[in-house]
Amino acid sequence: MITNGTDLPCYTKAQLALRNGQDKPAIWVAYRGLIYDVSMSRLWKNGMHYEHWAGQDLTEELTDAPHSSSVFQRFEVVGKLL
């Protein structure tokens, strides 16, 4: 989902960490300051995608991924990372 980032709620890293698929039903990840809801993705079932855990900022880890950042366009932006 494309967004200009206005009017989005802001979340801390600690709040993002709670959306890891274990502590709360929501499964969120952050990339370049935006937080994406990946709860509906079968690839993030139980909060894990290969060796990556949900509830984290994946900006640095994307360089090792076999896909580009365009994958985030499939998911809803739910907030901004403080």
C-alpha positions in Angstrom: 0.0 0.0 0.0 1.5 3.3 -1.0 1.3 6.1 1.5 2.8 9.5 2.0 3.2 8.9 5.7 0.9 11.6 6.9 -1.6 11.0 9.7 0.0 7.7 10.7 0.4 6.8 14.3 3.9 6.6 15.6 5.3 3.6 17.5 8.5 3.0 19.4 10.8 0.0 18.8 9.4 -1.5 22.0 5.8 -1.2 20.8 6.8 -2.7 17.4 8.5 -5.6 19.2 5.1 -6.6 20.8 3.7 -7.2 17.3 5.9 -10.2 16.8 3.3 -12.8 16.3 3.8 -14.2 19.8 2.7 -11.5 22.2 -0.2 -10.0 20.2 -2.0 -11.4 17.2 -0.7 -8.6 15.0 2.4 -9.3 13.0 4.3 -6.1 12.0 7.7 -5.3 10.6 9.3 -1.9 9.9 11.2 -0.8 6.8 12.7 2.6 6.2 10.7 4.2 9.0 7.3 2.8 8.1 5.6 -0.1 9.8 3.8 -2.7 7.8 1.2 -5.2 8.9 2.2 -8.6 7.5 -0.3 -10.6 9.6 -2.1 -12.0 6.5 1.0 -13.3 4.8 1.5 -17.0 5.0 5.3 -16.3 4.8 5.1 -14.6 8.2 3.2 -17.3 10.0 3.9 -17.3 13.7 6.0 -14.1 13.3 9.0 -15.7 11.5 10.1 -15.4 7.9 13.1 -17.6 7.2 15.7 -16.4 9.8 13.9 -13.0 10.3 11.6 -12.3 13.2 8.6 -9.9 13.1 8.4 -7.0 15.5 11.7 -5.6 14.2 13.1 -3.0 11.8 14.2 -5.0 8.7 15.8 -2.1 6.9 19.4 -3.4 7.3 18.4 -7.0 6.8 16.8 -6.4 3.4 20.2 -6.2 1.7 20.5 -10.0 2.2 17.0 -10.8 1.0 16.4 -12.5 -2.4 13.7 -9.9 -3.2 13.6 -6.1 -3.5 11.9 -3.6 -1.2 8.9 -3.6 -3.6 7.6 -6.6 -1.6 6.4 -4.1 1.0 3.9 -2.6 -1.5 1.7 -5.7 -0.8 1.2 -4.8 2.8 -0.8 -2.1 4.7 1.2 0.7 6.3 0.0 0.9 9.9 2.4 3.5 11.4 5.7 5.2 11.6 8.7 4.0 13.6 10.1 6.5 16.0 
